[in-house]
Amino acid sequence: MTSYFIKAGSVPDDTAVIPIHICRPKDAPALLANLSPAGRTYAKAHRFNGGSGQAVLVPDDKGNIALVLFGVGQISDGYSDSALQIGALAERLRPGFYEISSAPDDMDNALMAVAWGLGTYKFNRYLKQTSTPPTLVLTDNMRPDETTALVAATHRGRDLINTPASDMGPKALHLETKNLAETYGAAFKATVGKNLLKDNYPMIHAVGRAAHEKPRLLEFTWAAQNNVQDAPSLAIIGKGVTFDSGGVNMKSAAGMRIMKKDMGGAAHALALAEMIMAANLPVRLHVLLAVAENSVSGNAFRPGDILSSRKGLTVEIDNTDAEGRLVLGDALTRASEEKPDLIMDFATLTGAARVALGPTLVPFFSNRKAPIDVIMASADGHKDPLWPMPLWAPYMRMLSSPIADMKNVANSFAGCITAALFLEKFIGKDQAWMHFDVYGWNQNANPARPKGGEIFAVRGLYHWLKDGGLKDGGLTKMRD
């Protein structure tokens, strides 16, 4: 297990385990009544009433922590009162061993444990002094192996996003991807530099050719152990722009400041793939990362250029800062050639998505209607929110070009929709596909989501896949 988790029964015999009691306001009086007189007096002196985020560390007669009281507030329709709050508690506790001794009946044990793991995250690669997280004792109803895998995959994804482009350029992301593939026995392949032109990935090459590190398409394939040949197939694609200057249409200084996160789509794709492989889900997996740095030099692609694509479509470049959809286009076409049961792509694609839904609610597009409600339910149940957006075909005319098959960006209206419509042109005929426009970043700290790089939506999607999402029959019919 990791330093923030330990399985029940593995705690050393001479180690104290501190109980945590979690409650809502209505349950606080009964909880306080069961404390010792000294503990009850201490809790009341700190005005503990089960309110959201309240934490009281009740001492014993020697001054050590005897138990922890934590309030999660009233039940509401949002996420602020949910099991994710346990992540905020984990962030505040000192090192030691803890166990959840009581909690509201409406809180899922496994989700509380996941929240704990997510809340202990620290990006300390460049810090001289590092911190030791508190350790939660995982009971069987917390699904220890799965919980540990989900948290580890999320931490890895956060690390990839948080690492600056000086240390997470195309070569470094290449190595990270290869290492993950090899860990799970997946077959890895990389198409790099001029080989992108040779093997017909012209848009990936165009976006990354100006950078000092060569662009590349990274792929790996994996199948579950003892998997049958007719197991459902899933392609997962990630945008891996390791730094986005905006190209010739250069971003402002403020707009460029956190563009190390523009490979966040690749981090999401790897996180979901790792969850699937760690759980040995019965799928045939094809992961593709379109990796480049969008830089400026004498050979950078320019506004007004016309690019060819693997699909055979020509694209007029209206703005070089709309580069993510270009690299994804070639990867989507490649994935479609294998005719998987479903393609999912993840990308830090548009500011318009943030304007529409904010930084933490992920818009997703699906050309299949049937899975949407089930995916929404899974996302809601695991507190990993999504919101469906329309593939509104009439807006495709905004991408029309008089001299090419299409242009890469529309006007200022419906930006995340027109980006999705652009991507849709590069998938195969009748191919089931979903697109997730993720932010990849927490501007502010929230329970279980510290400030900085973030992995959104994939826990809910993992559980949808685990529960048979690829086998429900809803992927064969096109969306109305």
Beta strands, then each sheet from edge to edge (+ up, - down):
strand 1: 5-7
strand 2: 17-23
strand 3: 55-59
strand 4: 65-71
strand 5: 97-102
strand 6: 135-138
strand 7: 187-192
strand 8: 216-223
strand 9: 233-244
strand 10: 284-294
strand 11: 306-307
strand 12: 315-316
strand 13: 342-347
strand 14: 362-366
strand 15: 386-388
strand 16: 406-407
strand 17: 433-437
strand 18: 441-442
strand 19: 452-453
sheet 1: 1+ 6+ 5+ 2+ 4+ 3-
sheet 2: 7+ 8- 10+ 9+ 13+ 17+ 14- 15-
sheet 3: 11+ 12- 16-
sheet 4: 18+ 19-
end
